[in-house]
Amino acid sequence: MTNLLEMKELIKRIYSKQEVFILPVLKFLLAFIALLSVNRQLGYMTKINSLPIVLIVSLLCSFLPLGFTVFFAGLFILLHFYALGLEVALVGFCLFLVMALLFFRFSPRDAIVVVLTPLSFGLRIPYVMPLAMGLTGTPASAISVGCGVVVYYLTRFISLNANAFRAADEGEAAARLRMVIDGILNNREMMVIIAAFAFTVIAVYIIRRLSIDHSWTIAMIAGTILNIVILLMGDLMYDINISIAALLLGSLVSLGVAAVLQFFVFSVDYSRTEKVQFEDDEYYYYVKAVPKMTVAVPEKTVKRINTPAHTGHMESGSSRAGGRQPSRNGSGRGGAARSGVPRVGRQAPSRTLSTQDHENYEDYEEI
């Protein structure tokens, strides 16, 4: 656990230092994946169904607020609808307008949810969105999750019935318009999922706000069970053909992702919980304090070790400190010995130290 906490603190420190660079990269990747998914699923207008256009728009979104990512994704969807049929684009525009009014009225800060919800459906883990928004958002976040569900099922319905829209004649505009409206309003699967996600968001929010130990963990488990129960009841009542295996597996994976989110957002140590009571002139206060789980990241220090100087240099320095320097001649004995060349010629005769030499040697030692 200590290693995980150290990794968490390290990631938070890196993000706080490099936020100016990391945040635009994340927004670019989100816009790029969202627009690429729209073009892959629809792709009816060839002018915007190209990688350079997606790259340019994604680069533009990286320097703008997240709301512009939602705007450009909706614009791409409407342009593809227009290439398929004017009636389809008209219905899509009215639906997006209603969602925008609800979205900006109740949950304007959850812009990223409208984009992440359709992407989570593509990853087969859509149940992570109500859990995540119940843990980090408010009950109004259910509107953002519901808007994301509507966007996914709208694009899915148009993609599955594209051939029927193309086969209809131009004089059958009313019939095509009626087909799109009925396909949205009569989609029972979409209605059941919106209801399940809305109840899950509210239930998770209420439970994780309770003053009990492990409230977030209890909220995640209860929200997952509630979501499964509502979806299975909807399947029994309206026969929407939900795969039970995919539902259980996706719910377990979503629960794991929510647990990772809890670790980074709300990791506390309930073993050190303190209950404090104090009062003022008007009220009595009963406070429950739960400390956060934090650990100091060990900082690595590098010790510089200087290599010892060469023996010859030390001898030279001590000679200079004594005031005497030995003569260096390339042709003499020292030069010959250092260069590795053998001595050639007669060696100098050894002599006995005289009394004057002894006196000079004693003076040198004193110095």
Backbone torsions as a table, in degrees:
resi	resn	phi	psi	omega
1	MET	NA	-34.8	179.7
2	THR	-63.2	-39.5	179.1
3	ASN	-64.6	-38.3	178.3
4	LEU	-65.6	-41.0	178.4
5	LEU	-65.9	-38.8	176.3
6	GLU	-63.7	-41.2	177.5
7	MET	-63.8	-39.6	178.0
8	LYS	-62.0	-47.6	179.4
9	GLU	-63.8	-36.2	178.3
10	LEU	-66.1	-41.8	178.6
11	ILE	-64.2	-43.1	178.7
12	LYS	-63.3	-38.2	179.4
13	ARG	-67.9	-42.4	179.4
14	ILE	-64.3	-41.6	-179.5
15	TYR	-66.3	-39.7	-179.9
16	SER	-65.9	-33.2	180.0
17	LYS	-79.3	-37.2	-174.9
18	GLN	-110.1	26.8	-177.4
19	GLU	-61.9	-33.2	-178.5
20	VAL	-62.5	-30.2	-178.8
21	PHE	-98.4	-34.8	-175.8
22	ILE	-72.4	-42.2	-176.8
23	LEU	-61.6	-46.0	176.0
24	PRO	-62.1	-34.8	178.4
25	VAL	-65.6	-42.4	178.6
26	LEU	-64.7	-41.1	178.3
27	LYS	-67.0	-35.9	176.1
28	PHE	-63.3	-45.8	-179.3
29	LEU	-64.1	-40.4	178.7
30	LEU	-62.9	-47.7	179.5
31	ALA	-64.7	-39.6	-179.4
32	PHE	-63.9	-45.2	-179.9
33	ILE	-67.0	-40.0	-178.8
34	ALA	-65.4	-48.5	-179.0
35	LEU	-67.9	-36.1	177.9
36	LEU	-66.0	-37.2	177.6
37	SER	-67.1	-39.3	178.1
38	VAL	-63.4	-45.7	179.4
39	ASN	-65.8	-35.0	-179.5
40	ARG	-71.4	-37.0	-178.0
41	GLN	-80.2	-35.6	-178.4
42	LEU	-105.1	-81.5	173.4
43	GLY	66.5	32.9	-178.2
44	TYR	-86.1	-27.4	177.3
45	MET	-97.6	112.3	-174.2
46	THR	-71.0	-22.2	-177.1
47	LYS	-68.1	-31.5	179.5
48	ILE	-104.6	-5.3	179.6
49	ASN	-88.5	61.6	-179.4
50	SER	-144.2	149.1	-177.4
51	LEU	-65.9	-40.5	178.4
52	PRO	-59.7	-39.9	178.8
53	ILE	-64.2	-42.5	178.9
54	VAL	-63.2	-41.1	179.5
55	LEU	-64.7	-42.2	-179.4
56	ILE	-65.0	-46.0	-179.9
57	VAL	-66.6	-38.2	178.2
58	SER	-65.5	-39.7	176.9
59	LEU	-64.4	-36.3	176.8
60	LEU	-67.2	-38.4	179.5
61	CYS	-68.3	-24.9	-178.6
62	SER	-67.4	-21.2	179.8
63	PHE	-105.2	2.7	-179.0
64	LEU	-114.1	164.5	176.1
65	PRO	-61.7	163.4	-176.5
66	LEU	-63.8	-24.3	178.3
67	GLY	-60.8	-28.7	179.2
68	PHE	-73.1	-25.5	174.1
69	THR	-64.9	-42.1	175.5
70	VAL	-63.6	-40.6	-179.3
71	PHE	-63.3	-47.8	-178.0
72	PHE	-69.2	-35.2	176.5
73	ALA	-64.0	-43.8	176.0
74	GLY	-64.4	-36.7	178.2
75	LEU	-65.4	-41.1	177.1
76	PHE	-62.2	-41.3	180.0
77	ILE	-63.6	-44.1	179.9
78	LEU	-65.6	-37.4	177.9
79	LEU	-65.8	-39.1	175.8
80	HIS	-67.4	-37.3	175.6
81	PHE	-63.6	-40.2	179.7
82	TYR	-64.5	-38.2	177.0
83	ALA	-66.2	-27.5	177.9
84	LEU	-82.4	-37.0	179.7
85	GLY	177.1	143.3	-178.6
86	LEU	-64.7	-36.6	-179.1
87	GLU	-65.7	-38.1	178.5
88	VAL	-63.9	-43.6	179.4
89	ALA	-65.6	-35.4	179.9
90	LEU	-66.3	-44.8	178.4
91	VAL	-65.1	-42.1	178.7
92	GLY	-62.8	-39.7	179.3
93	PHE	-65.6	-43.8	179.1
94	CYS	-64.0	-39.6	179.8
95	LEU	-67.4	-42.2	177.7
96	PHE	-65.4	-35.1	178.8
97	LEU	-65.2	-43.4	178.3
98	VAL	-64.0	-42.9	179.3
99	MET	-65.1	-37.9	179.3
100	ALA	-64.4	-40.0	178.2
101	LEU	-64.4	-42.7	177.2
102	LEU	-67.4	-40.4	-175.5
103	PHE	-66.8	-51.2	-178.0
104	PHE	-71.9	-17.0	178.9
105	ARG	-82.3	-40.2	-171.3
106	PHE	-108.9	-38.8	-175.5
107	SER	-139.3	67.6	-178.0
108	PRO	-70.6	-18.2	-178.1
109	ARG	-84.1	-7.1	-177.1
110	ASP	-99.8	41.8	-177.8
111	ALA	-64.3	-36.6	-176.8
112	ILE	-67.0	-23.5	-178.1
113	VAL	-67.1	-36.5	-179.3
114	VAL	-64.1	-27.5	178.5
115	VAL	-88.1	-39.8	-176.2
116	LEU	-72.2	-30.0	-177.9
117	THR	-63.5	-50.0	175.4
118	PRO	-61.9	-34.2	177.9
119	LEU	-67.1	-36.1	177.9
120	SER	-66.8	-31.7	173.7
121	PHE	-64.2	-38.8	177.6
122	GLY	-65.5	-30.4	178.4
123	LEU	-87.5	2.2	178.9
124	ARG	66.5	22.8	175.5
125	ILE	-131.4	57.1	-178.9
126	PRO	-71.8	-16.2	-175.2
127	TYR	-74.8	-7.0	177.7
128	VAL	-74.5	-25.1	-176.1
129	MET	-68.0	-47.7	177.5
130	PRO	-64.9	-32.8	177.4
131	LEU	-67.0	-46.1	-177.9
132	ALA	-65.4	-41.5	-178.8
133	MET	-74.7	-28.3	173.8
134	GLY	-69.0	-31.1	179.7
135	LEU	-79.9	-36.8	-173.2
136	THR	-112.4	-10.3	-175.5
137	GLY	-111.4	-149.0	179.8
138	THR	-129.0	172.0	175.6
139	PRO	-57.9	-27.2	176.8
140	ALA	-67.2	-15.9	177.6
141	SER	-65.5	-17.1	175.9
142	ALA	-61.5	-29.3	178.0
143	ILE	-68.1	-42.5	179.3
144	SER	-64.5	-42.7	177.9
145	VAL	-63.7	-42.0	178.3
146	GLY	-63.1	-38.2	176.7
147	CYS	-63.5	-39.6	176.8
148	GLY	-63.8	-37.7	177.3
149	VAL	-64.8	-42.0	179.4
150	VAL	-63.2	-42.0	179.1
151	VAL	-61.4	-42.8	-178.9
152	TYR	-63.8	-48.5	-176.7
153	TYR	-71.9	-28.5	175.6
154	LEU	-65.5	-50.2	179.4
155	THR	-65.3	-34.3	178.5
156	ARG	-66.9	-43.0	-180.0
157	PHE	-64.1	-43.8	179.7
158	ILE	-65.3	-38.9	-180.0
159	SER	-66.0	-39.0	-179.2
160	LEU	-74.0	-26.4	-177.0
161	ASN	-111.1	23.2	-178.8
162	ALA	-63.6	-38.5	-179.7
163	ASN	-66.1	-35.1	178.6
164	ALA	-68.6	-36.4	177.1
165	PHE	-68.7	-37.0	179.9
166	ARG	-71.8	-33.2	-178.0
167	ALA	-73.5	-22.5	-179.1
168	ALA	-70.0	143.2	179.1
169	ASP	-75.0	164.8	179.5
170	GLU	-66.2	-27.3	179.2
171	GLY	-75.5	-10.6	-178.9
172	GLU	-98.8	39.8	-178.9
173	ALA	-63.8	-41.3	179.5
174	ALA	-63.7	-36.9	179.8
175	ALA	-67.4	-41.1	178.4
176	ARG	-67.1	-38.3	177.5
177	LEU	-64.1	-41.3	178.5
178	ARG	-66.0	-34.9	-179.6
179	MET	-64.8	-41.8	-179.4
180	VAL	-67.8	-44.0	-178.5
181	ILE	-64.3	-44.0	179.0
182	ASP	-65.5	-35.7	179.8
183	GLY	-65.6	-27.9	178.6
184	ILE	-86.6	-47.7	-175.1
185	LEU	-72.4	-30.8	-177.7
186	ASN	-94.6	13.4	179.8
187	ASN	-84.3	93.0	-176.5
188	ARG	-69.0	-32.9	179.1
189	GLU	-61.4	-43.1	178.7
190	MET	-63.6	-41.2	-179.3
191	MET	-65.5	-41.1	179.7
192	VAL	-64.9	-42.0	-179.4
193	ILE	-67.7	-38.5	177.3
194	ILE	-62.6	-43.7	179.2
195	ALA	-65.0	-42.5	-180.0
196	ALA	-63.7	-43.8	-179.7
197	PHE	-66.9	-38.0	-179.7
198	ALA	-65.4	-46.4	178.4
199	PHE	-64.9	-35.0	179.6
200	THR	-67.6	-43.2	178.1
201	VAL	-59.6	-46.5	-177.7
202	ILE	-66.8	-42.4	-178.7
203	ALA	-66.0	-43.9	179.1
204	VAL	-63.6	-40.5	179.0
205	TYR	-62.7	-44.6	-177.7
206	ILE	-65.8	-43.3	-176.8
207	ILE	-70.0	-41.6	-177.3
208	ARG	-71.9	-12.7	175.0
209	ARG	-88.3	-5.9	-179.0
210	LEU	-72.4	151.3	-179.7
211	SER	-90.4	64.2	178.1
212	ILE	-129.7	157.3	178.3
213	ASP	-68.4	142.5	178.3
214	HIS	57.8	39.8	-177.7
215	SER	-65.2	-36.8	-179.3
216	TRP	-67.6	-41.4	178.6
217	THR	-64.8	-43.4	177.8
218	ILE	-62.9	-39.5	-179.9
219	ALA	-64.5	-41.0	179.6
220	MET	-64.4	-46.1	-178.5
221	ILE	-66.6	-44.2	179.4
222	ALA	-64.5	-40.4	178.1
223	GLY	-64.4	-38.9	178.2
224	THR	-64.3	-44.7	179.6
225	ILE	-65.1	-42.3	179.5
226	LEU	-62.5	-41.1	179.8
227	ASN	-63.5	-42.8	179.5
228	ILE	-64.4	-42.8	-178.4
229	VAL	-63.8	-44.4	-179.0
230	ILE	-65.1	-41.7	179.5
231	LEU	-66.1	-39.0	178.1
232	LEU	-68.7	-37.6	176.2
233	MET	-65.3	-39.8	176.5
234	GLY	-64.8	-35.1	177.4
235	ASP	-66.5	-39.5	179.0
236	LEU	-69.8	-35.8	-176.2
237	MET	-79.9	-40.5	-172.7
238	TYR	-115.1	-0.5	177.3
239	ASP	53.0	61.2	-177.4
240	ILE	-93.6	3.1	173.1
241	ASN	59.5	55.3	174.6
242	ILE	-85.6	131.0	177.9
243	SER	-73.6	118.4	-177.2
244	ILE	-67.1	-39.3	179.6
245	ALA	-63.4	-45.9	179.2
246	ALA	-65.4	-35.2	179.0
247	LEU	-65.5	-46.0	-178.7
248	LEU	-68.0	-44.1	-179.7
249	LEU	-65.8	-43.7	178.5
250	GLY	-65.1	-34.6	178.3
251	SER	-68.0	-40.0	178.6
252	LEU	-65.7	-42.8	177.7
253	VAL	-64.5	-40.8	178.1
254	SER	-63.6	-37.9	177.3
255	LEU	-64.1	-38.8	176.4
256	GLY	-64.9	-41.6	177.5
257	VAL	-64.0	-39.6	177.4
258	ALA	-65.3	-34.0	177.2
259	ALA	-66.3	-38.3	175.6
260	VAL	-64.1	-41.6	176.9
261	LEU	-61.4	-41.1	177.9
262	GLN	-62.5	-38.9	-179.0
263	PHE	-62.0	-36.7	-178.1
264	PHE	-85.9	-23.7	-175.0
265	VAL	-102.8	-40.0	-171.4
266	PHE	-142.0	78.3	176.1
267	SER	-113.0	111.7	-175.9
268	VAL	-127.2	162.9	-179.8
269	ASP	-110.2	100.3	-177.0
270	TYR	-73.8	-14.4	178.9
271	SER	-71.1	-17.6	-179.9
272	ARG	-111.8	31.3	-179.8
273	THR	-69.3	138.0	178.8
274	GLU	-124.5	139.9	176.5
275	LYS	-114.4	121.8	-173.9
276	VAL	-116.9	140.0	177.0
277	GLN	-128.3	128.9	176.1
278	PHE	-150.9	172.1	-173.9
279	GLU	-145.9	161.2	170.0
280	ASP	-130.7	-159.2	-175.7
281	ASP	-70.5	-21.0	-173.4
282	GLU	-119.7	-26.5	-172.3
283	TYR	-134.0	157.7	164.1
284	TYR	-104.7	137.4	-176.6
285	TYR	-118.0	130.5	174.9
286	TYR	-119.0	110.5	-171.4
287	VAL	-116.6	135.0	173.9
288	LYS	-111.5	115.5	-176.6
289	ALA	-108.2	121.8	178.6
290	VAL	-115.7	116.3	-177.4
291	PRO	-73.1	149.9	176.8
292	LYS	-77.8	152.6	177.5
293	MET	-88.5	105.2	178.9
294	THR	-130.4	154.1	177.6
295	VAL	-144.9	142.7	179.9
296	ALA	-76.4	132.3	177.6
297	VAL	-75.5	124.4	179.8
298	PRO	-67.0	130.2	179.2
299	GLU	-94.9	131.4	-179.0
300	LYS	-84.9	127.8	177.2
301	THR	-110.4	137.7	-178.9
302	VAL	-104.8	119.7	178.7
303	LYS	-93.8	128.5	-179.3
304	ARG	-92.9	122.1	179.8
305	ILE	-112.4	119.0	178.4
306	ASN	-80.2	135.0	177.7
307	THR	-72.9	139.7	-179.5
308	PRO	-64.3	146.6	-179.4
309	ALA	-68.1	159.9	-179.9
310	HIS	-67.2	147.6	-177.0
311	THR	-59.6	-37.2	179.4
312	GLY	-63.9	-38.0	178.6
313	HIS	-66.7	-38.6	179.7
314	MET	-64.9	-41.6	178.4
315	GLU	-64.4	-38.4	178.6
316	SER	-64.8	-40.6	179.4
317	GLY	-66.2	-39.0	178.8
318	SER	-68.0	-30.9	176.9
319	SER	-66.4	-41.4	179.5
320	ARG	-67.9	-34.5	177.9
321	ALA	-66.0	-31.6	177.6
322	GLY	-80.2	-7.7	177.8
323	GLY	91.0	1.5	-179.2
324	ARG	-124.1	139.1	177.4
325	GLN	-124.5	128.8	177.6
326	PRO	-70.1	142.5	179.3
327	SER	-71.2	135.8	179.0
328	ARG	-114.7	114.6	178.6
329	ASN	-125.9	126.1	-177.9
330	GLY	-59.2	-27.5	-178.1
331	SER	-93.4	-7.7	-177.6
332	GLY	-84.0	-165.4	-176.0
333	ARG	-69.5	-43.2	-178.8
334	GLY	-61.2	-44.3	-179.6
335	GLY	-64.6	-38.9	-179.6
336	ALA	-68.1	-39.4	-179.0
337	ALA	-69.2	-39.2	-179.8
338	ARG	-71.0	-33.9	-178.6
339	SER	-82.4	-6.9	177.8
340	GLY	80.8	7.9	-179.4
341	VAL	-86.3	129.0	-179.2
342	PRO	-66.5	147.8	-179.7
343	ARG	-69.6	138.6	-178.6
344	VAL	-122.4	134.3	177.8
345	GLY	105.4	-170.5	-175.7
346	ARG	-78.9	137.8	177.8
347	GLN	-80.6	151.1	-179.1
348	ALA	-70.8	133.1	-178.7
349	PRO	-67.5	142.1	176.8
350	SER	-77.8	148.4	-178.7
351	ARG	-133.5	157.1	-179.1
352	THR	-85.6	140.0	179.8
353	LEU	-68.5	131.6	178.3
354	SER	-85.2	176.4	179.0
355	THR	-62.5	-37.6	179.3
356	GLN	-65.6	-37.1	178.8
357	ASP	-65.7	-40.9	177.3
358	HIS	-60.9	-41.6	179.1
359	GLU	-63.7	-42.3	178.1
360	ASN	-62.9	-37.7	-178.9
361	TYR	-67.6	-39.7	178.3
362	GLU	-66.4	-38.9	176.3
363	ASP	-62.1	-37.7	-179.4
364	TYR	-66.3	-39.9	179.0
365	GLU	-65.7	-37.4	178.5
366	GLU	-63.7	-39.4	178.9
367	ILE	-66.1	NA	NA
